[in-house]
């Protein structure tokens, strides 16, 4: 394989022989066989070669915008063709634009035992070339086993094939394959690859979480009991779900590792007050806290809520947004650095999150019936 072809294949994320096995087909195509009734050059906006093919039951037009004189000669009247391509409705009825085709000579050629795969393309790598490369990769698969990270039926949901069986089937579906099932992505071979991809993604997130947990973070002991006084001063009591979620958050904030926690819940379930209680603990530990919102309107709404909750406790809450004047922004930052203002609401491209900034404690985005994970 030359450097130019390798560069083109890289645009399809193909860098190794095994990568070819995971270039899977897509799109609706059809195979037809018939006899040429007419071939002519037409000028309809641009020069094009039109070939009319009939199989005795109807007519279909093959349309070529790029063609040579020898190609035109090879598409003479009476020649039998086997064509493969996307069928669509054109000005002359059904047509294929630049289909793959093969001239049939002598005895009728039997149809292949498997369906012809169609792959996503990139410039400079035609369908036939890519199909040949993938076929070579399949032959290589027979000689050297591709590592299956989920060997044996015990590691797979019932009814799913092995990795090798799934790849062979998807690259060469039998003629009796249920096309609707393949088009919908519901075939067991497709589900096998999807299961492995989702499992790999889940494990990658687990490893990432484990890696974050190996970092160090400052514990946030709330010796003054600001979080407790915050809850006592609220004009309402937390629900049991909110209390459970907050208990999980407080447990993380007392640990010496970063919090990696997602707070989920429906709109209006009370995620903001849980975040505010976490901010109160950070402030009680002498740290600063920031609540980030995706829009200025939401940031102002949170600021008003935080100000109503924290002002009776003697804590100042500042609003910092993209529309804040430069002088006010500098004053807010100066106040924050002197810890006169220990809680702030600001706008950011991230969604609503509450974190202890000065302690470098990492916390995930908080959203949605107050349940943590």
LUMMIDREN-894983 format. One record per residue (C-alpha): x, y, z; residue number from 1. Coordinates in Angstrom, 1 decimal. Each point is the difference from the previous one (the first is absolute). Layout:
BEGIN
REC | X | Y | Z | NUM
...
***
This chain:
BEGIN
REC | 0.0 | 0.0 | 0.0 | 1
REC | 1.4 | 3.4 | -1.0 | 2
REC | 0.2 | 3.1 | 2.1 | 3
REC | -2.7 | 1.8 | -2.1 | 4
REC | -2.5 | -2.9 | 0.5 | 5
REC | 0.9 | -0.2 | 3.7 | 6
REC | -0.7 | 3.7 | 0.4 | 7
REC | -3.4 | -0.3 | -1.7 | 8
REC | -0.9 | -3.0 | 2.1 | 9
REC | 0.9 | 1.9 | 3.2 | 10
REC | -2.9 | 2.3 | -0.8 | 11
REC | -2.2 | -3.0 | 0.6 | 12
REC | 1.8 | -0.7 | 3.3 | 13
REC | 1.9 | -2.9 | -1.6 | 14
REC | 3.6 | -0.2 | 1.2 | 15
REC | 0.4 | -3.8 | 0.5 | 16
REC | -1.1 | -3.1 | -1.9 | 17
REC | -2.5 | -0.8 | 2.8 | 18
REC | -1.6 | 3.5 | -0.4 | 19
REC | -1.2 | -1.1 | -3.4 | 20
REC | -2.2 | -2.6 | 1.7 | 21
REC | -2.0 | 2.7 | 1.8 | 22
REC | -0.8 | 2.1 | -3.1 | 23
REC | -3.6 | -1.1 | -0.3 | 24
REC | -2.4 | 0.5 | -2.8 | 25
REC | -3.0 | 2.4 | -0.1 | 26
REC | -2.5 | 1.4 | -2.4 | 27
REC | -2.7 | -1.5 | -2.3 | 28
REC | 1.3 | -1.6 | -3.2 | 29
REC | -1.4 | -2.5 | -2.6 | 30
REC | 1.4 | -2.4 | -2.6 | 31
REC | -1.7 | -0.2 | -3.4 | 32
REC | 0.8 | -2.0 | -3.1 | 33
REC | -1.2 | 0.8 | -3.5 | 34
REC | 0.8 | 0.7 | -3.6 | 35
REC | 1.0 | 3.4 | -1.4 | 36
REC | -2.7 | 1.5 | -2.3 | 37
REC | 1.6 | 3.4 | -0.7 | 38
REC | 3.2 | 1.9 | 0.9 | 39
REC | 0.3 | 3.7 | -0.9 | 40
REC | 1.7 | 3.2 | 1.0 | 41
REC | -2.4 | 2.7 | 1.3 | 42
REC | 0.4 | 3.6 | 0.9 | 43
REC | -2.3 | 0.9 | 2.8 | 44
REC | 1.8 | 2.6 | 2.0 | 45
REC | 3.2 | -1.9 | -0.5 | 46
REC | 1.4 | -2.7 | -2.2 | 47
REC | -1.0 | -3.5 | 1.1 | 48
REC | -0.2 | -3.5 | -1.3 | 49
REC | -3.4 | -1.7 | 0.3 | 50
REC | -0.5 | -3.8 | -0.3 | 51
REC | -3.5 | -1.5 | -0.1 | 52
REC | -0.1 | -3.5 | 1.4 | 53
REC | -3.0 | -2.4 | 0.0 | 54
REC | -0.5 | -3.4 | 1.7 | 55
REC | -3.3 | -0.7 | -1.7 | 56
REC | -2.1 | 1.4 | 2.8 | 57
REC | 1.0 | 3.7 | -0.2 | 58
REC | 2.6 | 2.5 | -0.9 | 59
REC | 2.8 | 1.7 | 2.0 | 60
REC | 2.4 | 2.7 | -0.9 | 61
REC | 3.7 | 0.0 | 0.8 | 62
REC | 1.4 | 3.5 | 0.2 | 63
REC | 3.7 | 0.8 | -0.2 | 64
REC | 1.4 | 3.6 | 0.3 | 65
REC | 3.6 | -1.1 | -0.4 | 66
REC | 0.7 | -2.5 | -2.7 | 67
REC | 2.4 | -0.9 | -2.8 | 68
REC | -0.5 | -0.9 | -3.7 | 69
REC | 1.0 | -3.6 | 0.7 | 70
REC | -2.5 | -0.2 | 2.8 | 71
REC | -2.7 | 1.3 | -2.4 | 72
REC | 1.0 | -2.6 | -2.6 | 73
REC | -0.2 | -2.8 | 2.7 | 74
REC | -3.6 | 0.9 | 0.7 | 75
REC | -1.3 | -0.8 | -3.5 | 76
REC | -3.6 | -1.1 | -0.7 | 77
REC | -0.6 | -3.7 | 0.7 | 78
REC | 2.7 | -0.3 | 2.7 | 79
REC | -1.2 | -1.7 | 3.2 | 80
REC | 1.0 | 1.8 | 3.2 | 81
REC | -0.2 | -0.8 | 3.7 | 82
REC | -0.1 | 3.3 | 1.9 | 83
REC | 0.1 | 0.9 | 3.6 | 84
REC | -0.7 | 3.5 | 1.5 | 85
REC | -2.5 | 2.3 | 1.6 | 86
REC | -3.3 | 0.1 | -1.8 | 87
REC | -1.9 | 3.3 | 0.0 | 88
REC | -2.7 | 1.7 | -2.1 | 89
REC | 1.3 | 2.3 | -2.7 | 90
REC | -1.4 | 1.9 | -2.9 | 91
REC | -0.2 | -3.2 | -2.1 | 92
REC | -1.3 | -2.2 | 2.7 | 93
REC | 2.1 | -2.3 | 2.2 | 94
REC | 3.7 | 0.5 | -0.4 | 95
REC | 3.5 | -0.7 | 1.5 | 96
REC | 2.7 | 2.6 | 0.0 | 97
REC | 3.5 | -1.4 | -0.6 | 98
REC | -0.9 | -3.5 | 1.1 | 99
REC | 2.4 | -2.9 | 0.1 | 100
REC | -0.5 | -2.2 | -2.9 | 101
REC | 1.3 | -3.1 | -1.7 | 102
REC | -0.5 | -1.1 | -3.6 | 103
REC | -1.3 | -3.6 | -0.3 | 104
REC | 1.4 | -2.1 | -2.8 | 105
REC | -0.7 | -3.6 | -1.0 | 106
REC | -1.9 | -2.1 | 2.5 | 107
REC | -2.0 | 1.7 | 2.7 | 108
REC | 2.2 | 0.7 | 3.1 | 109
REC | -1.5 | -1.3 | 3.2 | 110
REC | -0.8 | 2.5 | 2.7 | 111
REC | 2.3 | 0.2 | 3.0 | 112
REC | -0.9 | -1.9 | 3.1 | 113
REC | 0.2 | 3.1 | 2.1 | 114
REC | -1.4 | 3.5 | -0.3 | 115
REC | 2.4 | 2.6 | -1.3 | 116
REC | 1.2 | 2.4 | 2.8 | 117
REC | 0.0 | 3.8 | -0.5 | 118
REC | 2.4 | 1.9 | 2.2 | 119
REC | 0.4 | 3.7 | 0.9 | 120
REC | 2.5 | 1.6 | -2.3 | 121
REC | 2.6 | 2.7 | 0.0 | 122
REC | 1.5 | 1.8 | -3.0 | 123
REC | 2.5 | -2.1 | -1.9 | 124
REC | -1.1 | -3.4 | 1.3 | 125
REC | -2.8 | -1.4 | -2.3 | 126
REC | -2.5 | -2.6 | 1.2 | 127
REC | 1.7 | -2.9 | -1.8 | 128
REC | 3.5 | 0.8 | 1.4 | 129
REC | -1.3 | 0.3 | 3.5 | 130
REC | -2.0 | -3.2 | -0.4 | 131
REC | 3.1 | -1.8 | -1.2 | 132
REC | 2.0 | 1.2 | 3.0 | 133
REC | -2.6 | -1.1 | 2.5 | 134
REC | -0.2 | -3.4 | -1.7 | 135
REC | 3.8 | -0.3 | 0.5 | 136
REC | -0.5 | 0.9 | 3.7 | 137
REC | -2.7 | -2.7 | 0.3 | 138
REC | 2.5 | -2.6 | -1.5 | 139
REC | 2.5 | 1.2 | 2.5 | 140
REC | -2.6 | -0.5 | 2.7 | 141
REC | -0.1 | -3.7 | -0.9 | 142
REC | 3.7 | -0.4 | 0.4 | 143
REC | 0.7 | 2.1 | 3.1 | 144
REC | -2.7 | 0.2 | 2.6 | 145
REC | -1.4 | 3.5 | 0.9 | 146
REC | 0.0 | 0.3 | 3.8 | 147
REC | -3.5 | -0.4 | 1.4 | 148
REC | -0.2 | 1.8 | 3.3 | 149
REC | -3.2 | -1.8 | 0.8 | 150
REC | 0.6 | -3.6 | -0.8 | 151
REC | -2.5 | -2.7 | 0.8 | 152
REC | -3.8 | 0.2 | 0.4 | 153
REC | 0.4 | 0.8 | 3.8 | 154
REC | 1.3 | 3.5 | -0.7 | 155
REC | -2.7 | 0.9 | -2.6 | 156
REC | -3.8 | 0.5 | 0.2 | 157
REC | -1.9 | -3.0 | -1.3 | 158
REC | -0.3 | -0.3 | -3.8 | 159
REC | 3.0 | 2.1 | -0.9 | 160
REC | 2.8 | -1.5 | -2.3 | 161
REC | 3.7 | 0.2 | 0.5 | 162
REC | 1.9 | 3.0 | -1.3 | 163
REC | 1.3 | -1.9 | -3.0 | 164
REC | -3.4 | -1.4 | -0.9 | 165
REC | -1.5 | 3.5 | 0.2 | 166
REC | 2.6 | 1.6 | -2.2 | 167
REC | -0.2 | -2.7 | -2.7 | 168
REC | -3.8 | 0.2 | -0.1 | 169
REC | -0.1 | 3.7 | -0.2 | 170
REC | 2.5 | 0.2 | -2.8 | 171
REC | -1.6 | -2.9 | -1.9 | 172
REC | -3.7 | -0.3 | 0.9 | 173
REC | -1.6 | -3.1 | -1.6 | 174
REC | -2.6 | 0.6 | -2.8 | 175
REC | -2.8 | -1.1 | 2.4 | 176
REC | 1.0 | 2.7 | 2.6 | 177
REC | -2.8 | 2.1 | 1.3 | 178
REC | 0.8 | 3.4 | -1.5 | 179
REC | -2.5 | 1.9 | 2.2 | 180
REC | 1.7 | -1.4 | 3.1 | 181
REC | 3.4 | 1.0 | -1.2 | 182
REC | -1.2 | 3.5 | -1.1 | 183
REC | -1.4 | 0.5 | 3.5 | 184
REC | 3.2 | -1.2 | 1.7 | 185
REC | -1.8 | -2.7 | 1.9 | 186
REC | 1.8 | -3.1 | -1.3 | 187
REC | 1.9 | -2.0 | 2.7 | 188
REC | 3.2 | 0.6 | -1.9 | 189
REC | -0.5 | 3.8 | 0.2 | 190
REC | -1.1 | -0.2 | 3.6 | 191
REC | 3.1 | -2.0 | 0.8 | 192
REC | 2.2 | 2.9 | -1.2 | 193
REC | -2.2 | 2.6 | 1.7 | 194
REC | 0.2 | -1.9 | 3.3 | 195
REC | 3.8 | -0.1 | -0.1 | 196
REC | 0.2 | 3.7 | -0.9 | 197
REC | -2.3 | 1.0 | 2.9 | 198
REC | 1.8 | -2.3 | 2.4 | 199
REC | 3.4 | 1.5 | -1.0 | 200
REC | -1.4 | 3.5 | 0.5 | 201
REC | -1.4 | -0.9 | 3.4 | 202
REC | 3.3 | -1.5 | 1.1 | 203
REC | 1.9 | 3.0 | -1.3 | 204
REC | -2.1 | 2.2 | 2.2 | 205
REC | 0.6 | -2.3 | 3.0 | 206
REC | 3.8 | 0.3 | -0.6 | 207
REC | -0.3 | 3.7 | -0.3 | 208
REC | -1.9 | 0.2 | 3.3 | 209
REC | 2.6 | -2.2 | 1.6 | 210
REC | 2.8 | 2.2 | -1.3 | 211
REC | -1.7 | 3.1 | 1.4 | 212
REC | -0.4 | -1.7 | 3.3 | 213
REC | 3.7 | -0.5 | 0.2 | 214
REC | 0.6 | 3.8 | 0.0 | 215
REC | 0.2 | 1.9 | 3.3 | 216
REC | -2.6 | 2.5 | 1.2 | 217
REC | -0.4 | 2.1 | 3.2 | 218
REC | -2.6 | -1.3 | 2.3 | 219
REC | -2.7 | 2.6 | 0.9 | 220
REC | -0.8 | -0.4 | 3.7 | 221
REC | -2.8 | 2.4 | 0.9 | 222
REC | 1.1 | 0.8 | 3.5 | 223
REC | -2.3 | 3.1 | 0.4 | 224
REC | -2.9 | -2.1 | -1.1 | 225
REC | -1.0 | 2.4 | -2.8 | 226
REC | -1.7 | -2.8 | -2.1 | 227
REC | -2.0 | -1.0 | 3.1 | 228
REC | -1.1 | 3.6 | 0.6 | 229
REC | -0.8 | 0.4 | -3.7 | 230
REC | -2.4 | -2.9 | 0.1 | 231
REC | -1.6 | 1.2 | 3.3 | 232
REC | -0.6 | 3.5 | -1.5 | 233
REC | -1.8 | -1.3 | -3.0 | 234
REC | -3.7 | 0.7 | -0.1 | 235
REC | -0.6 | -3.6 | -0.9 | 236
REC | 1.4 | -3.5 | 0.8 | 237
REC | 1.9 | -2.1 | -2.5 | 238
REC | -1.7 | -3.0 | -1.4 | 239
REC | 1.3 | -3.4 | 0.8 | 240
REC | 1.5 | -0.3 | -3.4 | 241
REC | 1.7 | 3.4 | 0.3 | 242
REC | 1.3 | -1.0 | 3.5 | 243
REC | 1.5 | -3.2 | -1.3 | 244
REC | 1.6 | 1.7 | -2.9 | 245
REC | 1.5 | 2.7 | 2.2 | 246
REC | 1.3 | -2.6 | 2.4 | 247
REC | 1.9 | -1.6 | -2.8 | 248
REC | 1.4 | 3.4 | -1.0 | 249
REC | 1.1 | 0.8 | 3.5 | 250
REC | 1.7 | -3.4 | 0.3 | 251
REC | 2.0 | 0.8 | -3.1 | 252
REC | 0.9 | 3.5 | 1.1 | 253
REC | 1.5 | -1.4 | 3.2 | 254
REC | 2.3 | -2.4 | -1.9 | 255
REC | 3.5 | 0.7 | -1.2 | 256
REC | -0.9 | -0.8 | -3.6 | 257
REC | -1.9 | 2.0 | -2.7 | 258
REC | -3.7 | -0.4 | -0.2 | 259
REC | -1.2 | -1.7 | -3.2 | 260
REC | -3.7 | 0.0 | 0.4 | 261
REC | -3.0 | 0.8 | -2.2 | 262
REC | -3.2 | 1.3 | 1.6 | 263
REC | -3.0 | -0.9 | -2.2 | 264
REC | -3.6 | 1.1 | 0.3 | 265
REC | -3.0 | 1.4 | -1.8 | 266
REC | -0.5 | 3.8 | -0.4 | 267
REC | -1.1 | 1.4 | 3.3 | 268
REC | 1.0 | -3.0 | 2.1 | 269
REC | 2.4 | 2.2 | 2.1 | 270
REC | 3.5 | -0.6 | -1.4 | 271
REC | 0.9 | 3.7 | 0.6 | 272
REC | -0.6 | -0.1 | 3.7 | 273
REC | 2.2 | -3.1 | 0.3 | 274
REC | 2.8 | 1.8 | -1.9 | 275
REC | -0.5 | 3.0 | 2.3 | 276
REC | 0.4 | -2.2 | 3.1 | 277
REC | 3.2 | -1.3 | -1.5 | 278
REC | 1.2 | 3.6 | -0.6 | 279
REC | -0.8 | 0.7 | 3.6 | 280
REC | 2.2 | -2.8 | 1.1 | 281
REC | 2.9 | 1.4 | -2.2 | 282
REC | -0.5 | 3.5 | 1.4 | 283
REC | -0.2 | -1.4 | 3.6 | 284
REC | 3.4 | -1.6 | -0.7 | 285
REC | 1.4 | 3.4 | -0.9 | 286
REC | 0.0 | -0.7 | -3.7 | 287
REC | -1.8 | 1.8 | -2.9 | 288
REC | -2.8 | -1.5 | -2.0 | 289
REC | -1.3 | 0.7 | -3.5 | 290
REC | -3.3 | -0.9 | -1.6 | 291
REC | 0.3 | 0.1 | -3.8 | 292
REC | -3.1 | 0.3 | -2.3 | 293
REC | -0.2 | -0.2 | -3.8 | 294
REC | -1.9 | 3.3 | -0.4 | 295
REC | 0.0 | 3.4 | 1.6 | 296
REC | -3.7 | -0.3 | 0.8 | 297
REC | 0.5 | -3.3 | 1.9 | 298
REC | 3.1 | 1.4 | 1.7 | 299
REC | -2.1 | 3.0 | 1.3 | 300
REC | -2.8 | -2.3 | 1.2 | 301
REC | 2.5 | -2.1 | 1.9 | 302
REC | 1.7 | 3.1 | 1.4 | 303
REC | -3.3 | 1.3 | 1.4 | 304
REC | -0.7 | -3.4 | 1.6 | 305
REC | 3.5 | -0.3 | 1.5 | 306
REC | -0.2 | 3.6 | 1.3 | 307
REC | -3.3 | -0.7 | 1.7 | 308
REC | 1.4 | -3.1 | 1.6 | 309
REC | 3.5 | 1.2 | 1.0 | 310
REC | -0.6 | 3.6 | 1.0 | 311
REC | -1.6 | -0.9 | 3.3 | 312
REC | 3.1 | -2.1 | 0.8 | 313
REC | 2.3 | 3.0 | -0.6 | 314
REC | 1.4 | -1.4 | -3.3 | 315
REC | 0.2 | 2.3 | -3.0 | 316
REC | -0.9 | -1.3 | -3.5 | 317
REC | 1.3 | 1.7 | -3.1 | 318
REC | -1.3 | -0.2 | -3.6 | 319
REC | 2.6 | -0.2 | -2.8 | 320
REC | -1.1 | -0.3 | -3.6 | 321
REC | 1.0 | 0.9 | -3.5 | 322
REC | -2.1 | 3.1 | 0.2 | 323
REC | 1.5 | 1.2 | 3.2 | 324
REC | 1.9 | 3.4 | -0.5 | 325
REC | 3.8 | -0.3 | 0.3 | 326
REC | 0.1 | 2.2 | 3.1 | 327
REC | -2.6 | -2.1 | 1.8 | 328
REC | 1.8 | -3.2 | -1.2 | 329
REC | 3.3 | 1.2 | 1.5 | 330
REC | -1.7 | 0.9 | 3.3 | 331
REC | -1.6 | -3.4 | 0.2 | 332
REC | 3.2 | -1.8 | -0.7 | 333
REC | 1.8 | 2.2 | 2.6 | 334
REC | -2.7 | -0.8 | 2.6 | 335
REC | 0.3 | -3.7 | -0.9 | 336
REC | 3.7 | 0.0 | 0.4 | 337
REC | -0.3 | 1.6 | 3.4 | 338
REC | -2.8 | -2.5 | 0.9 | 339
REC | -2.4 | 2.8 | 0.8 | 340
REC | -2.2 | -1.7 | -2.5 | 341
REC | 0.3 | -3.8 | 0.4 | 342
REC | -2.8 | -1.1 | -2.4 | 343
REC | -0.6 | 1.2 | -3.5 | 344
REC | -2.3 | -0.7 | -3.0 | 345
REC | 1.5 | 0.3 | -3.5 | 346
REC | -0.7 | -1.0 | -3.5 | 347
REC | 2.0 | -2.6 | -1.8 | 348
REC | -0.2 | -2.2 | -3.1 | 349
REC | -0.4 | -3.0 | 2.4 | 350
REC | -3.3 | -1.0 | 1.6 | 351
REC | -1.0 | 0.7 | 3.6 | 352
REC | 2.8 | -1.2 | 2.3 | 353
REC | 1.1 | 0.8 | 3.5 | 354
REC | 3.7 | -0.4 | 1.0 | 355
REC | 2.4 | 1.2 | 2.6 | 356
REC | 2.4 | 2.0 | -2.2 | 357
REC | 2.7 | 1.0 | 2.4 | 358
REC | 0.5 | -3.5 | 1.3 | 359
REC | 0.4 | -1.4 | -3.6 | 360
REC | -2.7 | -2.5 | 0.9 | 361
REC | -1.4 | -1.5 | -3.2 | 362
REC | -3.7 | -0.6 | -0.2 | 363
REC | -2.1 | -1.1 | -3.0 | 364
REC | -2.9 | 1.8 | -1.5 | 365
REC | -3.2 | -0.1 | 2.0 | 366
REC | -3.4 | -0.4 | -1.6 | 367
REC | -3.2 | -1.8 | 0.3 | 368
REC | -3.2 | -2.6 | 3.8 | 369
REC | 2.6 | 0.3 | 2.2 | 370
REC | 2.1 | -3.1 | -0.4 | 371
REC | 3.7 | -0.2 | 0.0 | 372
REC | 2.3 | -2.4 | -1.8 | 373
***
